Amino acid sequence: MEMAVSEFVEQYRGFEIYVQVFPFSADMVDVWCRIVNPSDLRPSPLTARVQQVTGGPFPAKIGEEVGMYFGIGLIDSYLREYSGN
């Protein structure tokens, strides 16, 4: 398995977004994302797995941003669905 060219964690609305960017070709990358709720004792539907960002591969210049915004979208959708708003 190839090593990630970039890995980082971003905080958003009480969740942690873990992003990993893997090389696909010379100037393209695959992006994977995992959401963690530090207050959960066990995984929820949102935090149970690592997800490959769909629509890729992506240009290497924007891979990190794609992962971060994908994670933000997952969190917002999850909170909207489970908060009843």
N, C-alpha and C positions, 0 to 999 in steps of 0.2 A: 504494500500500500504506500502511495506517495505521501510525503510529508506536506503538511499545510504550509502555504506560503505566507499566510497571515492567520492569526487567531486573536480574538479579543472578546471582552465582556462589556456590555453596555447596560446601564440601569435605566428602567423605564416603568413608571407607575407601580413600583414595589416589586417588579420582576427583574430577572437578569436575563439578558439576551446573549447567548454564547454563539459566536459566529466563527466558522472556519472556512477558509478559502483555499481550494486545491487547484493546482495547475491542470489545465485540460489540453492546451496546445501552447504555442509560443506566446500568444497574446490574449488567450481566453482562459477563464477559470470557472470551476464549479463551486457553488456556495452551499454550505450546510448550516443549519441553524437549530438551536435548542433553547427552549424557554424554561427557566427555573423560577419557582416561587420559593424563596428562602423560608417562608413561614409554613409551607406544606410539610406534613409529616410523611406523606406518601404522594406519589405522582397523581396529578389530575389529568383529564383529557388533554389539556394544553401542554403539560410538562412530561408526558410519558415517553417521548421518543425524540430522536434527532431527525430532522426533516431536510431533505434536499430541496433547495429553492427551485421551483418549477420555472420553465422558460429559458433555462440556461443551455449551454454555457454563456457566460457574460464577458464583456471586455474587461481585461484585468484592471483597468483604471477605475472601474466603478463596482467591482466585486464586493468590497467591504460595505459600501453604501447600500447595495442591493440587499445584502444580508441583514443589515440593521433595520432597514425599512420593512422588510419582510417580517422580521420579528415584531416590530411595532404594530404592523397590521394584524398579526396573529393575536397579540395581546388585546388590542382594541376590540377585535371581533369577539374574542372570548369573553371579555368583560361586558360587552353589550348583550351577548346571548344569556349570560348567567346572572346579570344584575336586573334583567327585566326591563331595561330602558330601550 
